[in-house]
């Protein structure tokens, strides 16, 4: 885009000078990609020190002084948006844009709003956030291929061995047709032959050669497997570690596709290609060339005849591959539809039965199963049509040789043995052609996968650790200063949020769901970076702290406890892998988890996660509390579960939490009254802004307060429940 | 608390626009300021079941919903025109008229097209999920930025375009 923009900008600047505007005073320029709603074109917005200038493509323009603007904001629609200007009570759209430029729009609107407020804007282009979930980087065909190959030279020895075997095999493969053709008929069987009657030595040589070929094949397979196995290990490790280092936004974005696939099947595609595709491609290419040259030397006329069907074969294979791919893709889609029907019905069996929908589900399954079966039939029919046709054309080549060559033999221009040699080479020639065309398909698959994999590897993380990040002993003072944040451009989640939590204090975050409470904790743990303002821990910006120091100082007890596959003991020790068994038990005891754990037959060695024991919600919560107790961090983030548990479990969790929050800075996203009352202070968040701060008593009694309203509603609900 | 959906009587509606064609509403004679309109079933019904909501919408205030308009055509012609204009703006999904160049490489596709909103070049990745086929040969494309494009009848597109898209449909 670079050059084009500068050209456009230059044009714009010239226009501005004509209007009598000092172009040196320009703070920022925004070019949108619509000239009015729903029409591609261009509108240019220019931020000047005291006013906003809007230029249409036809040259018309208007200027608004910041003194008259209340603020500027954006409206986002399905795949476009408008920039709206508010002047007092008057609203007007000043420009329209599509999502392609939304990040730039966000950046520009921020600048204007800062200018309106009389603040210093950050007009650096570098502060524009990445626009798409991932910017599409076209690596280019050649570059991509070279990069895949670049993994190979790390294994030079393997490579040299493979190449030598390939060359050798190709040469050895050329011998048998000659022996079983010219030598057999003209020299061994013919009465005047040089080796007349030497049938046994000939057969022995042929057996030896085919034995040798098999041996080389095995050797090639072994070395190849070893090399590609290691290459695939390298690639998988690289992708996985690249993923682990990426910010949260990467994982929550929609367009990153199936990440599991990237690690597994994409890597497999590359392996497949490097292991089978590439060596065989080289063997076959070498074979085709060698045979071609050999045939041409022996008999130019016949070799031309032999080559006639080759392009036809290549064309048929290419055409049918595309068709097969389409049918296969449909089969895949249909089978995944069918699988999801099975999956839905089995997982949701309670719902199905409760609604008496068994018949409907059977019908739904039958329908998807039928569609899949139909497509499988189509697959079979297509295969049945193409392959006989291919073998017919191939045999046609043989027949041409027989016909032309037979004539030559009769006329004495060719010996019978030479003809047989030709036929022998012919069969060696067509197989590689088939293979070469298929290799092309493999190559495409491999390149697709490589593109997707390298996209992940090359992706820059949006939350990066600073090079000279500091490590400190965290005490636990937290401060948010004017924090503004949005997950997606133009959709502000937090607006100018400021509050502080002193060491050892417990603060409850309260607000409706979606108010921004979890977002606040995400910013403190730096899962995301703020757009504006700063988050300080002990007076140090979290961006300056090392990840090890920051995350090692914050313990989390989340609503949804994720337990990894492994034993309960290992899960408790997740944050402190070197914990002793005694420490683990101690933590579990304090978390009121010890009792239920030892009543399980396998105690602390009970396997959980996939295929392991099923724990209830309350049990999982206590394990995650034990995790936090064991880790013993100076700061604790506690996201209270909304689901209610039985009274006994609840009081146990309450006691466990009481222990956990003691002498620790705690930020609790709280729902229960007991937790709210326990907090030293409550911070009420509403629509991304802090609206109230104070103790439970203060806020509860505040007339028309947000918290008071919420609390009273909840109390009414409790009363209603207990009275019914 | 409003528990029932309010199907709006069209006589209560009076839309008007600003100079820059933002949509405003007087409802039962009361000026509600700027409103947004939303299709309830954007794929199924384009002109029916339209939710009207007061602009200062937030997801916590359900009462911002004024009600549901059963069909835009129930409105007088001049009023319907305003709503159609607004729908056209909010659901800006240009129709692809012709494709001058399409290149598919490594599971992504780049297009040079002429649409009902003018010329447009765009890039798509992950064709498996971003090509969505709808009933009657209609196809919806989503580019890397989330912008959408619409092909009313894939069978009427040129061979190259069909070739690129056919396996995903």
Boltz contact constraints between the chains, C-beta under 6 A:
constraints:
  - contact:
      token1: [A, 37]
      token2: [B, 89]
      max_distance: 6.0
  - contact:
      token1: [A, 38]
      token2: [B, 88]
      max_distance: 6.0
  - contact:
      token1: [A, 38]
      token2: [B, 89]
      max_distance: 6.0
  - contact:
      token1: [A, 38]
      token2: [B, 92]
      max_distance: 6.0
  - contact:
      token1: [A, 38]
      token2: [B, 117]
      max_distance: 6.0
  - contact:
      token1: [A, 39]
      token2: [B, 117]
      max_distance: 6.0
  - contact:
      token1: [A, 40]
      token2: [B, 117]
      max_distance: 6.0
  - contact:
      token1: [A, 40]
      token2: [B, 118]
      max_distance: 6.0
  - contact:
      token1: [A, 40]
      token2: [B, 120]
      max_distance: 6.0
  - contact:
      token1: [A, 77]
      token2: [B, 90]
      max_distance: 6.0
  - contact:
      token1: [A, 78]
      token2: [B, 91]
      max_distance: 6.0
  - contact:
      token1: [A, 79]
      token2: [B, 92]
      max_distance: 6.0
  - contact:
      token1: [A, 79]
      token2: [B, 147]
      max_distance: 6.0
  - contact:
      token1: [A, 79]
      token2: [B, 148]
      max_distance: 6.0
  - contact:
      token1: [A, 80]
      token2: [B, 92]
      max_distance: 6.0
  - contact:
      token1: [A, 91]
      token2: [B, 22]
      max_distance: 6.0
  - contact:
      token1: [A, 91]
      token2: [B, 34]
      max_distance: 6.0
  - contact:
      token1: [A, 92]
      token2: [B, 18]
      max_distance: 6.0
  - contact:
      token1: [A, 92]
      token2: [B, 20]
      max_distance: 6.0
  - contact:
      token1: [A, 93]
      token2: [B, 20]
      max_distance: 6.0
  - contact:
      token1: [A, 93]
      token2: [B, 22]
      max_distance: 6.0
  - contact:
      token1: [A, 98]
      token2: [B, 147]
      max_distance: 6.0
  - contact:
      token1: [A, 99]
      token2: [B, 145]
      max_distance: 6.0
  - contact:
      token1: [A, 99]
      token2: [B, 146]
      max_distance: 6.0
  - contact:
      token1: [A, 99]
      token2: [B, 147]
      max_distance: 6.0
  - contact:
      token1: [A, 100]
      token2: [B, 145]
      max_distance: 6.0
  - contact:
      token1: [A, 100]
      token2: [B, 147]
      max_distance: 6.0
  - contact:
      token1: [A, 132]
      token2: [B, 144]
      max_distance: 6.0
  - contact:
      token1: [A, 132]
      token2: [B, 145]
      max_distance: 6.0
  - contact:
      token1: [A, 136]
      token2: [B, 123]
      max_distance: 6.0
  - contact:
      token1: [A, 136]
      token2: [B, 125]
      max_distance: 6.0
  - contact:
      token1: [A, 136]
      token2: [B, 144]
      max_distance: 6.0
  - contact:
      token1: [A, 257]
      token2: [B, 126]
      max_distance: 6.0
  - contact:
      token1: [A, 326]
      token2: [B, 167]
      max_distance: 6.0
  - contact:
      token1: [A, 329]
      token2: [B, 167]
      max_distance: 6.0
  - contact:
      token1: [A, 447]
      token2: [B, 106]
      max_distance: 6.0
  - contact:
      token1: [A, 448]
      token2: [B, 106]
      max_distance: 6.0
  - contact:
      token1: [A, 448]
      token2: [B, 107]
      max_distance: 6.0
  - contact:
      token1: [A, 451]
      token2: [B, 106]
      max_distance: 6.0
  - contact:
      token1: [A, 512]
      token2: [B, 60]
      max_distance: 6.0
  - contact:
      token1: [A, 514]
      token2: [B, 59]
      max_distance: 6.0
  - contact:
      token1: [A, 687]
      token2: [B, 58]
      max_distance: 6.0
